[in-house]
Amino acid sequence: MNRVLGATLAPALALVLATPAAAQSDARVGLARGDVLLRLRGILVAPNERSSGIAPAFPSERVKVGDAVMPEVDLTWMASDHIGVELIASTTKHTAAGRTGTTGSIGDLASTWVLPPTATVQYHLNPRGHVRPYVGGGINYTVFWNEKASKGLEAAVGRTRVHMSDSVGWAAQAGVDIDLNRRLFLNLDAKYIDMDTNVRLTTTAIGTQRTRLHLDPFVFGVGVGLRL
């Protein structure tokens, strides 16, 4: 995670250090209507998953999903001193494994990349201060791509195609911006995303298997931001 955070923070720090005159010439503290904020964060995506059985072959067995750490970028436009609209962009790779029984003995079942663009409306509680907490809520649309069966699964049930349906859900957010200078700030952010998908495994040996997977991840981020 340290490598990811370092790679995330370095570009923003370099940008500000390369333009010290611009940073010092803007004497205004805090936020105002019309401001645009660019944030670069390292994020931990921690699924809070639960699943139905893998039917029809393994109706009593469940699936678990691993965490992921990746960089993320977002833009926030301040519609007023207090109200901001944020759009985030990132993609993470996750691995699903069986919890118990036959699928548990296989281990990893499949992997997928997840693209979850999320738009939130934020309320900034202290826009003129050096420390600016905010809360928000919005909508998420998630695309699952490059789904692949694991070698262990294909060794057990033959060649397998994996498909995961897209997801639409709500998102909740809380965070804080802490000024480092007139334009650069530290950001801490946490989100909860309502995320569900229907998983279909089309296998050679046991036919088509399905499960409903509720991912519902918590997303924790730390990074830096720049008022453009």
Secondary structure, 3 states (H helix, E strand, C coil): CHHHHHHHHHHHHHHHHCCHHHHHHCCCCCCCCCCEEEEEEEEEEECCCEECCEECCECCCCEEECCEEEEEEEEEEECCCCEEEEEEECCEEEEEEECCHHHHHHCEEEEEEEECCEEEEEEECCCCCCEEEEEEEEEEEEEEEEEEECHHHHHHHCCEEEEECCEEEEEEEEEEEEECCCCEEEEEEEEEECCEEEEEEEECCCCEEEEEEECCCEEEEEEEEEEC
